[in-house]
Amino acid sequence: VVPPNVVVASLRAPLNTPFGGYRWFSGYSSAPDPAALRSEIGASCDEVYDFIQAAPSTLGTDPDRVYLLGFSQGATTVWTALLSRWPRAGFISGAMALSGRLMPDLKKPGTPLGARLAPAAQLAATRVFASHGGADDVTPLRMGLQNVEHFTAWLGEEAAASILTWREYEHDGHEIGAGAVRDAKAWLAAELAI
């Protein structure tokens, strides 16, 4: 049950898939197509930013209390949204990235994603919950662990430890299992004080 003062919006990814669904970029988080790294991940992130900016007038949301949640490619888009330069300070209050990948290109200045990278201070007041299944055969756990490494290297060990909550679930595959639901729900409830 969603409290009356919380607005939940589920965004549809912008690209069609060959099998009839939608995706944020071509390929997989574990193996993105060159077009994904060149333009699609960044363009999807920008669409999320556009939605966030329009939401206060269209949905009546509080622009100072925006939380993102993404699974798989959605989590990769969440990581990109966190590390890319924001339109304004305090743009994202918190985020949950489940079984996705923080693309290494974000930390490479000569790449299209690397050109988006914000100063680490951008996340000073933003909190992050990240989780991964130990038996994930789509986006392997090692990539989830690399997310933590990349995030910590970018933000600094002390700052990362203060804002990042990391959970891994030994027997979960590429899914949002019961443990992840429980922990993400508790994390968000504490963040929103509900």
C-alpha positions as CSV (number, residue, x, y, z in Angstrom):
1,V,0.0,0.0,0.0
2,V,1.4,3.4,-1.0
3,P,0.9,6.2,1.5
4,P,-1.3,9.0,0.2
5,N,1.6,11.5,0.0
6,V,3.7,9.3,-2.3
7,V,3.4,9.3,-6.1
8,V,4.7,6.2,-7.9
9,A,5.4,6.4,-11.6
10,S,6.5,3.4,-13.6
11,L,8.3,4.6,-16.8
12,R,8.3,2.5,-19.9
13,A,11.7,2.1,-21.5
14,P,11.9,4.1,-24.8
15,L,13.2,1.4,-27.2
16,N,11.2,-1.5,-28.8
17,T,12.7,-5.0,-28.5
18,P,12.5,-7.5,-31.3
19,F,10.3,-9.7,-29.2
20,G,7.6,-7.1,-28.5
21,G,8.7,-5.5,-25.2
22,Y,10.7,-2.4,-24.3
23,R,14.3,-1.7,-23.3
24,W,16.4,1.2,-22.2
25,F,19.3,0.3,-24.6
26,S,20.4,-2.4,-27.1
27,G,22.1,-5.4,-25.8
28,Y,22.4,-6.4,-22.1
29,S,23.8,-4.7,-19.1
30,S,26.5,-7.4,-19.1
31,A,27.1,-6.9,-22.9
32,P,25.8,-3.6,-24.2
33,D,25.8,-3.0,-28.0
34,P,28.1,-0.3,-29.2
35,A,25.1,2.0,-29.9
36,A,24.1,1.6,-26.2
37,L,27.5,3.0,-25.0
38,R,27.6,5.6,-27.8
39,S,24.2,7.2,-27.3
40,E,21.3,5.0,-26.1
41,I,22.1,4.8,-22.3
42,G,22.7,8.5,-22.2
43,A,19.6,9.3,-24.1
44,S,17.5,7.1,-21.8
45,C,19.0,8.8,-18.8
46,D,18.0,12.2,-20.3
47,E,14.5,10.9,-20.8
48,V,14.3,10.0,-17.1
49,Y,15.6,13.5,-16.3
50,D,13.0,15.1,-18.5
51,F,10.3,13.1,-16.7
52,I,11.6,14.1,-13.3
53,Q,11.6,17.8,-14.3
54,A,8.0,17.6,-15.7
55,A,6.6,15.5,-12.8
56,P,5.9,18.4,-10.3
57,S,3.6,20.1,-12.8
58,T,2.1,17.0,-14.3
59,L,1.8,14.7,-11.3
60,G,2.1,17.1,-8.3
61,T,5.4,15.5,-7.1
62,D,7.8,17.2,-4.7
63,P,10.9,18.1,-6.8
64,D,13.1,17.8,-3.7
65,R,12.0,14.2,-2.9
66,V,12.7,12.0,-6.0
67,Y,13.7,8.4,-5.6
68,L,14.5,6.1,-8.5
69,L,14.2,2.3,-8.7
70,G,15.5,0.2,-11.6
71,F,16.0,-3.5,-12.2
72,S,18.4,-4.9,-14.8
73,Q,18.7,-2.4,-17.6
74,G,16.6,-0.1,-15.5
75,A,19.2,-0.3,-12.7
76,T,21.9,0.5,-15.3
77,T,19.9,3.5,-16.2
78,V,19.6,4.4,-12.5
79,W,23.4,4.2,-12.0
80,T,23.9,6.4,-15.1
81,A,21.3,8.9,-13.7
82,L,23.2,9.0,-10.4
83,L,26.6,9.6,-11.9
84,S,25.7,11.9,-14.7
85,R,25.6,15.7,-14.2
86,W,22.2,16.7,-12.9
87,P,20.1,19.7,-14.1
88,R,20.2,21.1,-10.6
89,A,21.5,20.3,-7.1
90,G,19.5,17.8,-5.1
91,F,17.8,16.5,-8.3
92,I,17.7,12.9,-7.0
93,S,17.2,12.1,-3.3
94,G,17.9,8.4,-3.4
95,A,17.9,5.4,-5.7
96,M,17.6,1.6,-5.7
97,A,19.6,-0.2,-8.3
98,L,18.7,-3.9,-8.5
99,S,20.8,-6.4,-10.6
100,G,22.1,-3.9,-13.0
101,R,25.5,-2.5,-14.0
102,L,27.3,0.7,-13.4
103,M,28.9,1.0,-16.9
104,P,32.7,1.3,-16.6
105,D,32.6,3.8,-19.5
106,L,31.1,6.4,-17.0
107,K,34.6,6.6,-15.5
108,K,36.4,7.0,-18.8
109,P,36.6,10.7,-19.8
110,G,37.1,10.0,-23.5
111,T,33.8,8.1,-23.9
112,P,30.3,9.5,-24.5
113,L,29.2,8.2,-21.1
114,G,32.4,9.5,-19.5
115,A,31.6,12.9,-20.8
116,R,28.5,12.9,-18.6
117,L,30.3,12.2,-15.3
118,A,29.5,14.6,-12.5
119,P,31.7,15.7,-9.7
120,A,31.4,13.2,-6.8
121,A,30.1,16.0,-4.5
122,Q,26.8,15.9,-6.5
123,L,25.8,12.9,-4.4
124,A,26.6,14.4,-1.0
125,A,22.9,14.1,0.2
126,T,21.8,11.2,-1.9
127,R,21.4,7.6,-0.6
128,V,21.7,4.4,-2.7
129,F,20.5,0.9,-2.2
130,A,22.0,-1.7,-4.5
131,S,21.5,-5.4,-4.6
132,H,22.4,-8.4,-6.7
133,G,21.7,-12.1,-6.9
134,G,24.6,-14.5,-6.4
135,A,23.2,-16.9,-9.0
136,D,22.5,-14.2,-11.6
137,D,23.4,-15.6,-15.1
138,V,22.3,-12.5,-17.0
139,T,24.2,-9.8,-15.2
140,P,26.6,-11.8,-13.1
141,L,27.3,-11.0,-9.4
142,R,30.9,-10.0,-10.2
143,M,29.4,-7.0,-12.1
144,G,27.4,-6.0,-9.0
145,L,30.6,-6.2,-7.0
146,Q,32.3,-4.1,-9.6
147,N,29.5,-1.5,-9.3
148,V,30.4,-1.1,-5.6
149,E,34.1,-0.8,-6.5
150,H,33.5,1.8,-9.2
151,F,31.1,3.8,-7.1
152,T,33.5,3.7,-4.1
153,A,36.5,4.7,-6.2
154,W,34.5,7.6,-7.7
155,L,33.0,8.9,-4.5
156,G,35.8,8.0,-2.0
157,E,35.6,5.1,0.5
158,E,34.3,7.1,3.5
159,A,31.6,9.0,1.4
160,A,30.5,5.8,-0.4
161,A,30.2,3.9,2.9
162,S,28.0,6.6,4.3
163,I,25.4,6.6,1.5
164,L,25.6,3.1,-0.1
165,T,23.7,0.1,1.2
166,W,24.8,-3.1,-0.6
167,R,23.0,-6.4,-0.4
168,E,23.6,-9.7,-2.2
169,Y,21.3,-12.7,-2.2
170,E,23.3,-15.9,-2.6
171,H,20.6,-18.0,-4.3
172,D,18.8,-15.4,-6.4
173,G,19.1,-15.3,-10.1
174,H,18.3,-12.4,-12.4
175,E,15.2,-11.5,-10.4
176,I,13.9,-9.3,-7.6
177,G,13.6,-12.0,-5.0
178,A,11.8,-11.9,-1.6
179,G,14.9,-10.7,0.2
180,A,15.5,-7.9,-2.2
181,V,11.9,-6.8,-1.9
182,R,12.0,-6.9,1.9
183,D,15.3,-5.0,2.2
184,A,14.5,-2.4,-0.5
185,K,11.1,-1.8,1.1
186,A,12.7,-1.3,4.5
187,W,15.3,1.0,3.1
188,L,12.8,3.2,1.3
189,A,10.5,3.3,4.3
190,A,13.4,4.5,6.4
191,E,14.3,7.1,3.8
192,L,10.8,8.4,3.5
193,A,10.2,8.0,7.3
194,I,6.9,6.1,6.6
